[in-house]
Amino acid sequence: MVKLVLTGGPHTGKTSLLEAYAHFDPTVVAFPEPASVVLAEHHGEKGYSVDELIANPEQFCGACLEVAHRQHQSVADDSIAVFDRGVADTIVYAQMAGLDGIADRAAQSAKIAAYDTVILCEFVGTYGERFETIEQAMEIHQRLAQLYKELGIRTITMPDVAISERVGILHQIVKQAPRG
């Protein structure tokens, strides 16, 4: 089993890269960002608005952590999995929201997740419309880089280049990833 994580601040092209790579190599199991899953599940099934979900950061972060757990539990032993954000990403978001309990739960989960490689995506072009300001996005990015370094997980920086080049770089990372 190989577990790779695409991480970085908002608007770093993680989702676009994951989607493009899943088309390039359909043998890879691509897991969407937990926050996107939570928003889709709660908005579609339970009728919550995005604003209602974001207004309760404890519920939102907790739900993201639960989605991440489900994703990790579904990885087969012989697969190559690429995650749009890792469990440890929840630590940063929870800490920034002052949710120490969620951050502690996520920290325990991050140890169990056992990622082989983290790919830290650099910002892509101009900063588009997001929930976070550019300053918050930069802080998130820096905190993520520091956290994965502290966790001792091999981290590779994905440069801001065309998506086709990013797909090629990710393919080389997948081919060279240590098989666990």
C-alpha positions as CSV (number, residue, x, y, z in Angstrom):
1,M,0.0,0.0,0.0
2,V,1.2,3.5,-0.9
3,K,-0.4,6.6,0.7
4,L,0.4,10.0,-0.8
5,V,-1.1,13.3,0.3
6,L,-1.6,16.4,-1.7
7,T,-1.5,19.4,0.7
8,G,-1.0,23.1,0.8
9,G,-3.0,26.2,1.5
10,P,-6.2,27.0,-0.3
11,H,-5.9,27.7,-4.0
12,T,-2.8,25.6,-4.6
13,G,-4.3,23.3,-7.2
14,K,-4.6,20.1,-5.1
15,T,-8.1,19.2,-6.4
16,S,-7.3,20.0,-10.0
17,L,-4.1,17.9,-9.8
18,L,-5.9,15.0,-8.2
19,E,-8.7,15.0,-10.8
20,A,-6.2,15.3,-13.7
21,Y,-4.0,12.5,-12.3
22,A,-7.0,10.2,-11.7
23,H,-7.7,10.5,-15.4
24,F,-4.1,9.9,-16.3
25,D,-3.7,6.9,-14.1
26,P,-7.1,5.3,-13.3
27,T,-5.3,2.5,-11.2
28,V,-4.7,5.1,-8.5
29,V,-7.4,5.5,-5.8
30,A,-8.1,9.2,-5.6
31,F,-9.8,10.5,-2.4
32,P,-11.5,13.9,-2.5
33,E,-10.9,16.6,0.1
34,P,-12.8,15.7,3.2
35,A,-14.2,19.3,3.5
36,S,-15.7,19.0,0.0
37,V,-17.3,15.6,1.0
38,V,-18.7,17.1,4.2
39,L,-20.1,20.1,2.3
40,A,-21.7,17.8,-0.3
41,E,-23.1,15.3,2.3
42,H,-24.5,17.9,4.6
43,H,-25.8,20.2,2.0
44,G,-27.4,17.5,-0.2
45,E,-28.6,15.0,2.4
46,K,-29.4,17.3,5.4
47,G,-30.1,20.5,3.7
48,Y,-27.6,22.7,5.6
49,S,-26.2,25.7,3.8
50,V,-22.5,26.2,3.4
51,D,-22.7,29.2,5.7
52,E,-24.4,27.1,8.4
53,L,-21.7,24.5,8.2
54,I,-18.8,27.0,8.3
55,A,-20.5,28.9,11.2
56,N,-19.9,25.8,13.4
57,P,-16.2,25.1,13.0
58,E,-16.2,22.3,15.7
59,Q,-18.9,20.4,13.9
60,F,-17.3,21.0,10.5
61,C,-13.8,20.0,11.6
62,G,-15.1,16.9,13.4
63,A,-17.1,15.9,10.3
64,C,-13.9,16.4,8.1
65,L,-12.0,14.1,10.5
66,E,-14.7,11.4,10.3
67,V,-14.6,11.5,6.5
68,A,-10.8,11.2,6.5
69,H,-11.1,8.2,8.8
70,R,-13.6,6.5,6.4
71,Q,-11.3,7.2,3.5
72,H,-8.2,5.7,5.2
73,Q,-10.2,2.6,6.3
74,S,-11.2,2.0,2.7
75,V,-7.7,1.8,1.3
76,A,-6.9,-1.7,0.1
77,D,-3.5,-3.3,1.0
78,D,-2.4,-3.5,-2.7
79,S,-3.5,0.0,-3.8
80,I,-1.9,3.3,-4.4
81,A,-4.0,6.0,-2.7
82,V,-3.7,9.8,-3.3
83,F,-5.5,12.0,-0.8
84,D,-6.6,15.6,-1.4
85,R,-5.5,16.7,2.1
86,G,-4.3,14.5,4.8
87,V,-5.6,13.9,8.3
88,A,-2.9,16.2,9.6
89,D,-4.4,19.1,7.6
90,T,-7.3,19.0,10.1
91,I,-4.9,19.8,12.9
92,V,-3.9,23.1,11.3
93,Y,-7.5,24.1,10.6
94,A,-8.6,23.1,14.1
95,Q,-5.8,24.9,15.8
96,M,-6.5,28.1,13.8
97,A,-10.2,27.8,15.0
98,G,-9.1,27.3,18.6
99,L,-10.4,23.7,18.6
100,D,-7.8,22.0,20.7
101,G,-9.9,18.8,21.2
102,I,-10.3,18.2,17.5
103,A,-6.7,19.1,16.9
104,D,-5.6,16.5,19.5
105,R,-7.9,13.8,17.9
106,A,-6.5,14.6,14.5
107,A,-2.9,14.4,15.8
108,Q,-3.6,10.9,17.0
109,S,-5.1,10.0,13.7
110,A,-2.2,11.5,11.8
111,K,0.2,9.1,13.5
112,I,-1.9,6.1,12.4
113,A,-2.4,7.3,8.8
114,A,1.2,6.5,8.0
115,Y,1.7,8.5,4.8
116,D,4.6,7.6,2.6
117,T,5.0,11.0,1.0
118,V,3.4,14.4,1.3
119,I,3.3,16.7,-1.8
120,L,3.1,20.3,-0.8
121,C,1.5,22.2,-3.6
122,E,2.7,25.8,-4.2
123,F,0.1,28.5,-4.9
124,V,-1.2,28.6,-8.4
125,G,-1.3,31.9,-10.3
126,T,-3.6,34.5,-8.8
127,Y,-5.6,33.9,-5.6
128,G,-9.3,33.3,-6.5
129,E,-12.5,33.5,-4.5
130,R,-12.2,31.5,-1.3
131,F,-13.4,31.6,2.3
132,E,-10.0,32.5,3.5
133,T,-8.1,35.8,2.8
134,I,-4.8,35.5,1.0
135,E,-3.0,36.2,4.3
136,Q,-4.9,33.3,6.0
137,A,-4.2,31.0,3.1
138,M,-0.5,31.8,3.3
139,E,-0.5,31.1,7.1
140,I,-2.3,27.8,6.5
141,H,0.2,26.9,3.9
142,Q,3.2,27.7,6.2
143,R,1.6,25.8,9.1
144,L,1.0,22.7,7.0
145,A,4.6,22.7,5.7
146,Q,5.9,23.0,9.3
147,L,3.5,20.4,10.6
148,Y,4.4,17.7,8.1
149,K,8.1,18.5,8.7
150,E,7.6,18.0,12.4
151,L,5.8,14.7,11.8
152,G,8.9,13.5,9.9
153,I,7.0,12.6,6.7
154,R,8.9,12.8,3.5
155,T,7.7,16.0,1.8
156,I,8.2,17.1,-1.8
157,T,7.2,20.5,-3.1
158,M,5.0,20.7,-6.2
159,P,5.9,23.8,-8.1
160,D,3.5,26.2,-9.7
161,V,3.6,24.9,-13.3
162,A,1.1,23.8,-15.8
163,I,-1.3,21.0,-14.7
164,S,0.2,18.7,-17.4
165,E,3.6,19.2,-15.8
166,R,2.2,18.7,-12.4
167,V,0.7,15.4,-13.5
168,G,4.1,14.3,-14.8
169,I,5.8,15.2,-11.6
170,L,3.2,13.4,-9.5
171,H,3.5,10.3,-11.8
172,Q,7.3,10.2,-11.1
173,I,6.6,10.5,-7.3
174,V,4.0,7.7,-7.5
175,K,6.5,5.5,-9.4
176,Q,9.3,6.2,-6.9
177,A,7.2,6.0,-3.7
178,P,8.3,3.4,-1.3
179,R,6.0,0.4,-1.2
180,G,4.9,-0.4,2.3
